[in-house]
Amino acid sequence: RQMSGISKEILKPPLSKAWEFKAEEGFIATAVIADGRVFVGSLDGQFYALSLATGEEIWRYKTELNIEGSACVNGNTVVFGAGDGFVYALSADKGELKWKHETDGEILAGTNIYESEKTGKTYVLVGSYDNQLYCFDLANGDVIWTYPTEGAVNGAPSIVGDQVLFGGCDTFIHSISAETGKV
């Protein structure tokens, strides 16, 4: 969570390949690892859960178009966007659809999680090619707020405290409140 890129593991050379997995059309998205599983979307529109230990497929979920952004995982929920304009929330253990929400543009950006100390709720943040950053309630997919920009939002939002920082095709870096979606 929080896109920290920090691992407790220490790499000890020499390294060797443990396994490989090949999708029909390849990967652009960065894989996310949680609870012994690898979660990653592919250009063929498939979202995969793989065993971290063996690389074996645990489940897959088919969308209508490409998946280019990284997912986020919180508890038993994995969330990602796809080129078909939907944000998908699946159960991390079985890949069953919990909710999905359609935007008016492709979603090629990564997702991120915000846990509100104020409300005690967990939210998902993601940008769309409809020129908006969205904040969804992780539990049910309700839109909490949207923040309009002058261009597509194709980068993953960063979160520092209760501030969301993101850039878009409007050439600006935006800093907004994660609680309200206001500057």
C-alpha positions as a Markdown table, in Angstrom:
| # | Residue | x | y | z |
|---|---|---|---|---|
| 1 | Arg | 0.0 | 0.0 | 0.0 |
| 2 | Gln | 0.9 | 3.6 | -0.4 |
| 3 | Met | 3.2 | 2.6 | -3.3 |
| 4 | Ser | 6.2 | 2.6 | -1.0 |
| 5 | Gly | 8.3 | 0.1 | -3.0 |
| 6 | Ile | 9.7 | -1.1 | 0.3 |
| 7 | Ser | 10.4 | -4.8 | 0.9 |
| 8 | Lys | 11.5 | -6.5 | 4.1 |
| 9 | Glu | 13.4 | -9.1 | 2.0 |
| 10 | Ile | 17.1 | -8.7 | 1.4 |
| 11 | Leu | 18.3 | -9.8 | -2.0 |
| 12 | Lys | 21.4 | -12.1 | -1.8 |
| 13 | Pro | 23.2 | -12.6 | -5.1 |
| 14 | Pro | 23.6 | -14.5 | -7.2 |
| 15 | Leu | 19.9 | -14.4 | -8.2 |
| 16 | Ser | 18.2 | -17.0 | -10.4 |
| 17 | Lys | 14.8 | -17.2 | -12.0 |
| 18 | Ala | 12.3 | -19.0 | -9.9 |
| 19 | Trp | 9.5 | -19.2 | -12.5 |
| 20 | Glu | 8.0 | -17.3 | -15.4 |
| 21 | Phe | 4.5 | -16.7 | -16.6 |
| 22 | Lys | 3.5 | -15.7 | -20.1 |
| 23 | Ala | 0.3 | -13.8 | -21.0 |
| 24 | Glu | -1.1 | -13.8 | -24.5 |
| 25 | Glu | -0.1 | -10.2 | -25.2 |
| 26 | Gly | 2.4 | -9.3 | -22.4 |
| 27 | Phe | 2.5 | -6.9 | -19.5 |
| 28 | Ile | 3.0 | -3.1 | -19.1 |
| 29 | Ala | 1.5 | -2.9 | -15.6 |
| 30 | Thr | 3.8 | -3.4 | -12.6 |
| 31 | Ala | 2.9 | -6.4 | -10.5 |
| 32 | Val | 1.7 | -6.0 | -7.0 |
| 33 | Ile | 2.5 | -8.7 | -4.3 |
| 34 | Ala | 0.3 | -9.4 | -1.3 |
| 35 | Asp | -0.3 | -12.5 | 0.9 |
| 36 | Gly | 1.9 | -14.8 | -1.2 |
| 37 | Arg | 0.2 | -13.8 | -4.5 |
| 38 | Val | 1.2 | -11.7 | -7.5 |
| 39 | Phe | -1.6 | -9.5 | -9.0 |
| 40 | Val | -1.1 | -8.1 | -12.5 |
| 41 | Gly | -3.1 | -7.1 | -15.5 |
| 42 | Ser | -2.1 | -7.7 | -19.1 |
| 43 | Leu | -2.5 | -6.2 | -22.5 |
| 44 | Asp | -4.9 | -9.0 | -23.4 |
| 45 | Gly | -7.4 | -7.6 | -20.9 |
| 46 | Gln | -6.9 | -10.4 | -18.4 |
| 47 | Phe | -6.2 | -9.7 | -14.7 |
| 48 | Tyr | -4.2 | -12.5 | -13.1 |
| 49 | Ala | -3.6 | -13.8 | -9.5 |
| 50 | Leu | -0.5 | -16.0 | -9.5 |
| 51 | Ser | 1.3 | -17.9 | -6.7 |
| 52 | Leu | 4.4 | -16.0 | -5.7 |
| 53 | Ala | 6.1 | -19.3 | -4.8 |
| 54 | Thr | 5.4 | -21.2 | -8.1 |
| 55 | Gly | 4.1 | -18.7 | -10.7 |
| 56 | Glu | 1.0 | -20.9 | -11.1 |
| 57 | Glu | -2.2 | -19.2 | -12.0 |
| 58 | Ile | -4.7 | -19.1 | -9.1 |
| 59 | Trp | -7.4 | -17.2 | -11.0 |
| 60 | Arg | -8.0 | -14.8 | -13.8 |
| 61 | Tyr | -10.6 | -12.2 | -14.6 |
| 62 | Lys | -11.4 | -11.0 | -18.1 |
| 63 | Thr | -12.1 | -7.3 | -18.9 |
| 64 | Glu | -13.0 | -5.9 | -22.3 |
| 65 | Leu | -9.7 | -4.1 | -23.1 |
| 66 | Asn | -6.1 | -3.7 | -22.0 |
| 67 | Ile | -4.9 | -3.3 | -18.4 |
| 68 | Glu | -1.8 | -1.0 | -18.2 |
| 69 | Gly | -1.9 | 0.4 | -14.7 |
| 70 | Ser | -0.9 | -1.2 | -11.4 |
| 71 | Ala | -3.5 | -2.6 | -9.1 |
| 72 | Cys | -3.8 | -2.0 | -5.3 |
| 73 | Val | -4.6 | -4.5 | -2.7 |
| 74 | Asn | -6.3 | -4.0 | 0.7 |
| 75 | Gly | -7.4 | -6.9 | 2.8 |
| 76 | Asn | -9.3 | -9.3 | 0.5 |
| 77 | Thr | -9.9 | -6.7 | -2.2 |
| 78 | Val | -7.8 | -6.0 | -5.3 |
| 79 | Val | -8.7 | -3.0 | -7.4 |
| 80 | Phe | -7.5 | -2.0 | -10.9 |
| 81 | Gly | -8.6 | 0.0 | -13.9 |
| 82 | Ala | -8.8 | -1.1 | -17.6 |
| 83 | Gly | -8.9 | 0.4 | -21.0 |
| 84 | Asp | -12.6 | -0.3 | -21.2 |
| 85 | Gly | -13.1 | 2.6 | -18.8 |
| 86 | Phe | -14.1 | 0.5 | -15.8 |
| 87 | Val | -12.6 | 0.3 | -12.3 |
| 88 | Tyr | -12.8 | -3.2 | -11.0 |
| 89 | Ala | -12.8 | -4.5 | -7.4 |
| 90 | Leu | -12.3 | -8.2 | -7.1 |
| 91 | Ser | -12.0 | -10.6 | -4.1 |
| 92 | Ala | -8.2 | -11.2 | -3.9 |
| 93 | Asp | -8.7 | -14.8 | -2.9 |
| 94 | Lys | -11.1 | -16.0 | -5.6 |
| 95 | Gly | -11.2 | -13.2 | -8.3 |
| 96 | Glu | -14.9 | -12.7 | -7.9 |
| 97 | Leu | -16.3 | -9.3 | -8.8 |
| 98 | Lys | -17.2 | -7.1 | -5.8 |
| 99 | Trp | -18.1 | -4.0 | -7.7 |
| 100 | Lys | -17.2 | -2.1 | -10.9 |
| 101 | His | -17.7 | 1.5 | -11.9 |
| 102 | Glu | -17.6 | 3.0 | -15.3 |
| 103 | Thr | -15.9 | 6.3 | -16.1 |
| 104 | Asp | -16.2 | 8.2 | -19.4 |
| 105 | Gly | -12.6 | 7.4 | -20.5 |
| 106 | Glu | -9.9 | 4.7 | -20.5 |
| 107 | Ile | -8.2 | 4.0 | -17.2 |
| 108 | Leu | -4.6 | 3.3 | -17.9 |
| 109 | Ala | -3.2 | 4.7 | -14.6 |
| 110 | Gly | -2.4 | 2.8 | -11.5 |
| 111 | Thr | -4.6 | 2.8 | -8.4 |
| 112 | Asn | -3.8 | 3.7 | -4.9 |
| 113 | Ile | -5.4 | 3.3 | -1.4 |
| 114 | Tyr | -6.2 | 6.0 | 1.1 |
| 115 | Glu | -7.2 | 5.1 | 4.7 |
| 116 | Ser | -9.0 | 8.0 | 6.3 |
| 117 | Glu | -8.4 | 8.5 | 10.0 |
| 118 | Lys | -11.3 | 11.0 | 10.0 |
| 119 | Thr | -13.9 | 8.6 | 8.7 |
| 120 | Gly | -12.3 | 5.2 | 9.4 |
| 121 | Lys | -13.0 | 4.2 | 5.8 |
| 122 | Thr | -10.7 | 3.1 | 3.0 |
| 123 | Tyr | -10.8 | 4.7 | -0.4 |
| 124 | Val | -9.4 | 4.0 | -3.8 |
| 125 | Leu | -7.9 | 6.7 | -6.0 |
| 126 | Val | -7.5 | 6.4 | -9.8 |
| 127 | Gly | -7.3 | 8.7 | -12.8 |
| 128 | Ser | -9.2 | 8.4 | -16.0 |
| 129 | Tyr | -8.9 | 9.7 | -19.6 |
| 130 | Asp | -12.1 | 11.5 | -19.0 |
| 131 | Asn | -9.9 | 14.2 | -17.3 |
| 132 | Gln | -10.8 | 13.3 | -13.7 |
| 133 | Leu | -9.3 | 11.8 | -10.6 |
| 134 | Tyr | -11.8 | 9.6 | -8.8 |
| 135 | Cys | -12.1 | 8.7 | -5.2 |
| 136 | Phe | -14.2 | 5.5 | -4.6 |
| 137 | Asp | -15.3 | 3.9 | -1.3 |
| 138 | Leu | -13.4 | 0.6 | -1.3 |
| 139 | Ala | -16.3 | -1.2 | 0.4 |
| 140 | Asn | -19.0 | -0.6 | -2.2 |
| 141 | Gly | -17.6 | 1.4 | -5.1 |
| 142 | Asp | -19.5 | 4.6 | -4.4 |
| 143 | Val | -18.0 | 7.7 | -5.8 |
| 144 | Ile | -16.9 | 9.9 | -2.9 |
| 145 | Trp | -15.6 | 12.8 | -5.0 |
| 146 | Thr | -14.1 | 13.6 | -8.4 |
| 147 | Tyr | -11.5 | 16.2 | -9.2 |
| 148 | Pro | -11.5 | 17.6 | -12.8 |
| 149 | Thr | -8.4 | 18.5 | -14.8 |
| 150 | Glu | -7.8 | 19.9 | -18.2 |
| 151 | Gly | -6.3 | 16.7 | -19.6 |
| 152 | Ala | -6.3 | 12.9 | -19.2 |
| 153 | Val | -5.0 | 11.5 | -15.9 |
| 154 | Asn | -2.7 | 8.6 | -16.8 |
| 155 | Gly | -0.4 | 8.5 | -13.8 |
| 156 | Ala | -1.0 | 6.8 | -10.4 |
| 157 | Pro | -1.8 | 9.2 | -7.6 |
| 158 | Ser | 0.7 | 9.5 | -4.7 |
| 159 | Ile | -0.5 | 10.0 | -1.1 |
| 160 | Val | 1.4 | 11.9 | 1.6 |
| 161 | Gly | -0.6 | 12.2 | 4.8 |
| 162 | Asp | -4.0 | 13.3 | 3.7 |
| 163 | Gln | -2.7 | 14.9 | 0.5 |
| 164 | Val | -3.1 | 13.4 | -3.0 |
| 165 | Leu | -0.4 | 14.4 | -5.5 |
| 166 | Phe | -0.8 | 13.5 | -9.2 |
| 167 | Gly | 0.0 | 14.8 | -12.7 |
| 168 | Gly | -1.8 | 14.6 | -15.9 |
| 169 | Cys | -1.8 | 15.5 | -19.5 |
| 170 | Asp | -2.7 | 19.1 | -18.5 |
| 171 | Thr | 1.0 | 19.6 | -17.5 |
| 172 | Phe | 0.2 | 20.4 | -13.9 |
| 173 | Ile | 1.0 | 18.6 | -10.6 |
| 174 | His | -2.1 | 18.7 | -8.5 |
| 175 | Ser | -2.2 | 18.7 | -4.7 |
| 176 | Ile | -5.6 | 18.0 | -3.3 |
| 177 | Ser | -7.2 | 16.8 | 0.0 |
| 178 | Ala | -7.8 | 13.1 | 0.0 |
| 179 | Glu | -10.8 | 13.8 | 2.3 |
| 180 | Thr | -12.6 | 16.3 | 0.1 |
| 181 | Gly | -11.0 | 16.3 | -3.3 |
| 182 | Lys | -10.4 | 20.1 | -3.1 |
| 183 | Val | -7.2 | 22.0 | -3.7 |
